[in-house]
Amino acid sequence: MANNTDITKYVARKIKYYRELKNITQQEVAEFIGTTQQSIARYESGERKTDNNILFSLADLFGVSVNDFFPPISYRTEELYKDKDSEINAIMHSDMNNLPDEVKADMLKQAMEEKQKMILEETEQVLNIKKELENIEKKN
């Protein structure tokens, strides 16, 4: 699963991307959100994390949604499933001829259920984040 540092770097690249796309200087961004050019440089390098207020101000300035600063779900979940997929492949393709078919089937079923549970948990987390963002947008 993508860790917080990966997400911070992704957000940083998106901030810089949207700023450059709009042909706005770091100083202009800083003046708009009430901070310094150095802070904007730190946000863009990933040295400093943006809080919700900053992200909403940046989204307003750039004319994008707050969600546009974050990676798509597939990016965040890729690492989460990699290990489980390796386990499933090992069960399906390994030399388990000495095990009864029922045991192999149970092992595969358990691994698949664990992966399904991971997917459901990730989906629930994403939906909760989406609700939080919608509530924040309503307040702003």
C-alpha positions as CSV (number, residue, x, y, z in Angstrom):
1,M,0.0,0.0,0.0
2,A,1.2,3.5,-0.7
3,N,2.5,5.0,2.5
4,N,2.0,8.6,3.7
5,T,5.3,9.7,2.3
6,D,4.2,8.5,-1.2
7,I,0.9,10.3,-0.9
8,T,2.7,13.5,0.3
9,K,5.0,13.4,-2.7
10,Y,2.1,12.7,-5.1
11,V,0.2,15.7,-3.7
12,A,3.4,17.8,-3.9
13,R,3.8,17.0,-7.6
14,K,0.2,17.8,-8.3
15,I,0.4,21.2,-6.6
16,K,3.4,22.1,-8.7
17,Y,1.7,20.7,-11.9
18,Y,-1.4,22.8,-11.4
19,R,0.6,25.9,-10.5
20,E,2.7,25.6,-13.6
21,L,-0.4,24.7,-15.7
22,K,-2.0,28.0,-14.6
23,N,1.3,29.8,-15.2
24,I,1.3,31.2,-11.6
25,T,4.4,31.8,-9.5
26,Q,5.0,30.4,-6.1
27,Q,4.9,34.0,-4.8
28,E,1.4,34.5,-6.3
29,V,0.2,31.3,-4.8
30,A,1.7,32.3,-1.4
31,E,-0.1,35.7,-1.5
32,F,-3.4,34.0,-2.4
33,I,-3.4,31.6,0.5
34,G,-1.6,33.9,3.0
35,T,1.7,32.2,3.4
36,T,5.3,32.6,2.2
37,Q,6.9,31.6,-1.1
38,Q,9.2,29.3,0.9
39,S,6.2,27.4,2.3
40,I,4.9,26.9,-1.2
41,A,8.3,25.6,-2.3
42,R,8.2,23.1,0.6
43,Y,4.7,22.0,-0.3
44,E,5.8,21.4,-3.9
45,S,8.9,19.4,-2.8
46,G,7.0,17.3,-0.3
47,E,9.0,18.6,2.6
48,R,5.9,20.0,4.2
49,K,2.4,18.4,4.2
50,T,-0.6,20.5,3.3
51,D,-3.5,20.7,5.6
52,N,-7.1,20.7,4.5
53,N,-7.5,24.5,4.5
54,I,-4.4,24.8,2.2
55,L,-5.7,22.1,-0.2
56,F,-9.1,23.8,-0.4
57,S,-7.5,27.2,-1.1
58,L,-5.2,25.7,-3.7
59,A,-8.1,23.8,-5.4
60,D,-10.0,27.1,-5.5
61,L,-7.1,29.0,-7.0
62,F,-6.4,26.3,-9.6
63,G,-10.0,25.7,-10.4
64,V,-9.8,21.9,-9.6
65,S,-11.4,19.6,-7.0
66,V,-9.5,18.7,-3.9
67,N,-9.7,15.1,-5.1
68,D,-7.6,16.0,-8.0
69,F,-4.6,16.4,-5.7
70,F,-4.7,12.7,-4.7
71,P,-3.8,9.5,-6.6
72,P,-6.5,7.3,-8.1
73,I,-7.6,4.3,-6.0
74,S,-5.6,1.9,-8.2
75,Y,-2.3,3.7,-7.4
76,R,-2.9,3.5,-3.6
77,T,-4.1,-0.1,-3.6
78,E,-1.6,-1.7,-5.9
79,E,1.0,-2.5,-3.2
80,L,-1.8,-3.7,-0.9
81,Y,-2.7,-6.5,-3.2
82,K,0.7,-7.4,-4.5
83,D,1.5,-9.7,-1.5
84,K,-1.9,-11.4,-1.5
85,D,-1.6,-12.0,-5.2
86,S,1.8,-13.6,-4.8
87,E,0.4,-15.9,-2.1
88,I,-2.5,-16.9,-4.4
89,N,-0.2,-17.5,-7.3
90,A,2.0,-19.6,-5.1
91,I,-0.9,-21.8,-4.1
92,M,-2.2,-22.1,-7.6
93,H,1.2,-22.7,-9.4
94,S,3.4,-24.4,-6.8
95,D,4.2,-28.1,-6.6
96,M,1.6,-29.2,-4.1
97,N,1.0,-32.6,-5.6
98,N,1.5,-34.2,-2.2
99,L,-1.4,-32.2,-0.7
100,P,-5.0,-33.4,-1.1
101,D,-7.1,-31.3,-3.5
102,E,-9.4,-30.4,-0.7
103,V,-6.5,-28.8,1.3
104,K,-5.3,-26.9,-1.8
105,A,-8.8,-25.7,-2.4
106,D,-9.2,-24.5,1.2
107,M,-5.9,-22.7,1.1
108,L,-6.9,-20.9,-2.1
109,K,-10.3,-20.1,-0.8
110,Q,-8.8,-18.6,2.4
111,A,-6.4,-16.4,0.4
112,M,-9.1,-15.2,-1.9
113,E,-11.4,-14.3,1.0
114,E,-8.5,-12.4,2.7
115,K,-8.0,-10.4,-0.5
116,Q,-11.7,-9.7,-0.9
117,K,-11.8,-8.5,2.7
118,M,-8.8,-6.2,2.0
119,I,-10.7,-4.7,-1.0
120,L,-13.8,-4.1,1.0
121,E,-11.8,-2.4,3.8
122,E,-10.1,-0.2,1.3
123,T,-13.3,0.7,-0.3
124,E,-14.9,1.6,3.1
125,Q,-11.9,3.8,3.9
126,V,-12.2,5.6,0.6
127,L,-15.9,6.2,1.1
128,N,-15.3,7.6,4.5
129,I,-12.6,10.0,3.2
130,K,-15.0,11.1,0.4
131,K,-17.7,11.8,3.0
132,E,-15.2,13.8,5.1
133,L,-14.2,15.9,2.1
134,E,-17.8,16.5,1.1
135,N,-18.6,17.7,4.7
136,I,-15.6,20.0,4.6
137,E,-16.6,21.4,1.2
138,K,-20.1,22.1,2.6
139,K,-18.6,24.1,5.5
140,N,-16.4,26.1,3.1
